[in-house]
Amino acid sequence: MTDDTRYLIVGIEKAHQDLHFLRRQARTSSAARQLYREILREIERLRTGATDGHHALGCEPGKGDLRDCVTAYVRSDPVRKADYRLVFRELAPAATGEQPRRELLAVKPRRGPNDVYAHVCARLSRHPDDQQPGLNRFGDRRPDARGSRAARQAELDAKRAIAHAWSGQKPLSSTRALLPAGATRGTPDDQALVAATAQHSGPRRSLQWSDSSDAASGRPQPTTGYPLPALRASGATGWPGCER
């Protein structure tokens, strides 16, 4: 790990799958390679603290309660507006003396019928129309993507401090250090990411690249990715106590 590492970048299983898919796509065209490189660069900036993301998310009906999440912008085309989002959560260090963590939740297109925020809600087992009581500590401001940079940064700093101080802000059960599949055989950008995370990589298990079932339970999943009502249960913090 290099001296400029300020945050340990970790990711949930589905975020690892997002990166695996994008890396495979990067082999097919120069445009896909450009997108993948930009995503790796943004992850590197999050690791070093060169960026804290673009803005903090909020609670909006139909989009879900994501007040503990942050979004970063990524451009698939450098001459167009950012069309991909990288969504993550700030987490306290796993133990005293360790670095704080940034938990990657999704890397997806911003637009579309099943956009990045729909995926994030599904992965956190949060219904898009529900409010999470445990997140009231993050305030009730609507997300302000167009606010001044200073105002956005102040909100990011405040919410990060809340997340680091709150014992209820815990990673999902599938979360592990970020290491894109095959990165040791990949591009220099891949290898830089490996070097940044290798010392923190825990025991790895084989990945289940399945789009139609829950790898843990074998249950078929609905097309939208939202949990079935019978499988949703509220924990003390307002979301399930373990990942479905």
C-alpha positions in Angstrom: 0.0 0.0 0.0 1.4 3.4 -0.8 1.8 6.3 1.6 -0.9 8.4 0.0 -3.7 6.0 0.9 -6.2 7.8 3.1 -9.2 5.5 2.7 -9.5 1.7 2.3 -11.8 1.1 -0.7 -14.1 -1.8 -0.2 -17.1 -3.0 -2.2 -20.2 -5.1 -1.8 -20.4 -8.3 -4.0 -22.7 -6.6 -6.5 -20.2 -3.7 -6.9 -17.5 -6.2 -7.7 -19.8 -7.7 -10.3 -20.3 -4.2 -11.8 -16.6 -3.8 -12.2 -16.2 -7.3 -13.5 -18.8 -6.6 -16.2 -17.2 -3.2 -17.1 -13.8 -4.7 -17.3 -15.1 -7.4 -19.8 -16.7 -4.7 -21.8 -13.5 -2.7 -21.9 -12.0 -5.5 -24.1 -14.6 -4.9 -26.8 -14.2 -1.2 -27.7 -12.1 1.9 -27.1 -15.2 3.7 -25.7 -15.7 0.9 -23.1 -12.0 1.1 -22.2 -12.2 4.8 -21.7 -15.2 4.4 -19.3 -13.4 1.7 -17.3 -10.2 3.7 -17.0 -12.2 6.7 -15.8 -13.9 4.6 -13.2 -10.5 3.2 -12.0 -9.2 6.8 -11.8 -12.2 7.9 -9.8 -11.7 5.0 -7.4 -8.0 6.0 -7.0 -9.0 9.6 -6.2 -11.4 8.3 -3.6 -8.6 6.2 -2.1 -6.2 9.1 -1.8 -8.8 11.6 -0.7 -8.3 13.7 -3.8 -12.1 13.7 -4.0 -14.9 13.0 -1.5 -17.5 12.5 -4.3 -19.6 15.0 -6.1 -22.5 15.4 -3.6 -24.3 13.7 -0.7 -27.5 12.0 -1.5 -30.8 12.5 0.3 -34.3 11.0 0.7 -36.7 11.4 -2.3 -39.9 9.5 -2.9 -39.5 7.1 -5.7 -35.7 7.2 -5.4 -35.2 5.9 -1.9 -33.7 7.0 1.3 -30.0 7.3 0.6 -29.0 9.9 3.1 -25.9 7.9 4.2 -24.6 7.6 0.6 -22.5 9.8 -1.7 -22.4 9.9 -5.5 -19.4 10.5 -7.7 -19.6 11.4 -11.4 -17.9 9.5 -14.2 -17.9 10.4 -17.9 -17.9 7.7 -20.5 -17.2 10.4 -23.1 -14.8 13.2 -22.0 -16.7 15.7 -24.2 -20.1 15.0 -22.8 -21.8 15.3 -19.4 -21.1 12.7 -16.8 -23.4 9.8 -17.5 -22.3 7.2 -15.0 -22.5 7.3 -11.2 -20.3 5.6 -8.6 -22.2 5.4 -5.3 -20.5 4.7 -2.0 -20.9 5.0 1.8 -18.4 6.4 4.3 -17.5 3.9 7.0 -15.4 4.2 10.2 -12.2 2.1 10.5 -12.8 -1.5 11.2 -10.5 -1.3 14.2 -8.5 1.3 16.1 -5.5 2.5 14.2 -6.8 1.4 10.8 -8.0 3.7 8.0 -11.6 4.7 7.4 -13.4 2.9 4.7 -15.4 3.8 1.6 -17.8 1.1 0.6 -18.6 1.0 -3.1 -22.3 0.1 -3.7 -22.8 0.5 -7.4 -21.3 1.7 -10.7 -24.1 2.2 -13.1 -25.5 4.5 -15.7 -27.4 7.6 -14.3 -30.3 7.3 -16.7 -32.6 4.5 -17.7 -35.6 2.5 -16.3 -33.3 0.7 -13.8 -30.7 3.4 -13.0 -28.0 3.5 -10.4 -30.1 4.6 -7.5 -32.7 1.9 -8.1 -29.8 -0.6 -7.9 -28.5 1.0 -4.7 -31.9 0.8 -3.0 -32.2 -2.9 -4.0 -28.7 -3.7 -2.8 -29.3 -2.1 0.6 -32.8 -3.7 0.8 -34.5 -0.3 0.9 -37.8 0.2 -0.8 -37.7 3.4 -3.0 -40.8 4.8 -1.3 -39.7 4.1 2.3 -37.9 6.4 4.8 -35.3 4.8 7.0 -35.7 6.0 10.6 -32.1 5.3 11.4 -30.9 7.8 8.9 -32.6 10.8 10.5 -29.2 11.7 12.1 -28.0 12.6 8.6 -30.7 15.4 8.3 -33.5 15.8 5.9 -32.0 18.1 3.2 -32.8 17.2 -0.4 -29.7 16.4 -2.5 -28.1 19.5 -4.0 -26.2 18.4 -7.1 -26.1 21.9 -8.5 -25.1 23.8 -5.3 -21.7 25.5 -5.0 -18.7 23.4 -4.6 -18.0 24.8 -1.1 -21.6 24.0 0.0 -21.4 20.5 -1.4 -18.1 19.9 0.3 -19.3 21.2 3.6 -22.2 18.7 3.5 -19.9 15.9 2.5 -17.6 16.7 5.4 -20.5 16.8 7.9 -22.1 13.6 6.8 -18.8 11.8 6.8 -18.2 12.8 10.4 -21.7 11.5 11.3 -21.1 8.2 9.5 -17.7 7.7 11.2 -19.1 8.4 14.6 -22.3 6.2 14.2 -21.9 2.6 15.3 -24.9 1.7 13.2 -23.0 2.5 10.0 -21.7 -1.0 9.1 -20.7 -2.7 5.9 -22.8 -5.3 4.3 -21.9 -8.9 4.9 -20.5 -9.4 1.4 -18.2 -6.3 1.5 -14.5 -6.9 1.0 -11.5 -5.1 -0.3 -11.8 -4.0 -3.9 -9.9 -6.1 -6.3 -11.3 -6.2 -9.9 -11.4 -9.7 -11.3 -8.2 -10.6 -13.2 -6.6 -7.2 -12.2 -3.3 -8.8 -11.7 -3.2 -9.6 -15.4 -4.8 -6.3 -16.5 -3.8 -2.8 -17.4 -1.4 -0.6 -15.5 -4.5 1.1 -14.1 -5.8 -2.2 -12.8 -2.4 -3.0 -11.3 -2.3 0.3 -9.5 -5.6 -0.5 -7.9 -4.3 -3.9 -6.9 -1.3 -2.4 -5.2 -3.5 0.0 -3.3 -5.7 -2.8 -1.9 -3.6 -5.9 -1.8 -2.5 -5.6 1.8 -6.1 -5.4 2.9 -7.5 -8.3 0.8 -9.2 -10.9 3.1 -9.9 -14.5 2.2 -11.6 -14.5 -1.2 -14.4 -16.7 -2.3 -15.5 -17.6 -5.8 -17.8 -15.1 -7.3 -21.3 -16.1 -8.6 -21.9 -14.1 -11.8 -25.7 -14.6 -11.8 -28.2 -12.1 -13.1 -31.3 -14.2 -12.3 -30.8 -15.6 -8.8 -29.6 -14.6 -5.3 -26.2 -16.3 -5.0 -26.6 -16.8 -1.3 -30.1 -18.3 -1.2 -30.8 -19.4 -4.8 -34.1 -17.5 -4.8 -35.2 -16.0 -8.1 -35.0 -12.2 -8.0 -37.6 -9.8 -9.5 -36.7 -7.9 -12.6 -36.2 -4.6 -10.8 -33.9 -6.1 -8.2 -36.1 -4.9 -5.3 -36.6 -7.4 -2.5 -39.9 -9.3 -2.3 -42.2 -7.9 0.4 -42.1 -11.2 2.3 -38.3 -11.0 2.5 -38.1 -7.5 3.8 -37.6 -7.0 7.5 -36.6 -3.9 9.5 -33.7 -3.8 11.8 -33.0 -1.4 14.6 -31.4 1.1 12.2 -34.3 1.0 9.7 -32.9 -1.6 7.3 -32.3 -5.4 7.5 -29.7 -6.5 9.9 -28.0 -8.7 7.3 -27.6 -8.7 3.6 -30.3 -10.6 1.7 
